[in-house]
Amino acid sequence: MIVSRTSGLTGETHSMVMDITREQVRAYKAGALIQDAFPNLTADEREFFKTGITPSEWDKFFGENV
């Protein structure tokens, strides 16, 4: 599924292909914790889904070791 989000840091819209289902999205929107709704996603992918912040933006603003 292609997921598009607007970054909370830059205001730019980015898209990412994610291995998720509509059922997982529904579970998340219904209140499931993101790590429970999307156990197959990486932490970076979950961050993007939730906030729109890409891994490169995260590194740029907060450094790789945060």
N, C-alpha and C positions, 0 to 999 in steps of 0.2 A: 504494500500500500504506500502511496506517496503522501507524505505528511508535510504540510506547509505551516510554518509558524513565523510570527514576527518577534524578533529578538527584543527582550526587555532591556538589553544593554545598548543596542545601536539603533533600534527601530527598523532595521532591515528585515525583509522577508526572505526566508530560506526554505528550501524543500529538501527532504531526505526520504529515501526509500527505506521502509521499515518492514520487518517480517512480523506483522501483527494482523489480527483479524478484527472484523467489526464487533464481534462478541467481546473481545478484550477491551475495545474502546468503550462499549456500552457498560461493561463492568466498572471501568475507571470512572466514567461519568456518573455512575450510580453510587460512587463513594468508596470503591475498593482502593486500597493503597496502591500506589503506582508500581511498586516492586511485586505486588501480588497480581495485579492485572496484567503486567508485562514481564513475567519472570525470564523470558528469553532475551530481553533487551539488555544492552550494556548500560552502565551508569550514565555514560555520555548520551546515549540514545534516549534514555528516560528523561534526562535533563532537557534535551532538545524538545521532546514531546511536551513537557510541562511548561517550559519557559521560553522556548525558541532560541536559546543560547547554544551556538555551535561549539564544538570542542576548540576550534581555532580562536573564537572570540573569548572563550573562558581562559585559554592560555594567554592571550594578549592582555586581558584586563587583570587577571589574578595570578598569572604564572603557572607553570606546569606542576608545581609541587603543592598546590592548594587542594 
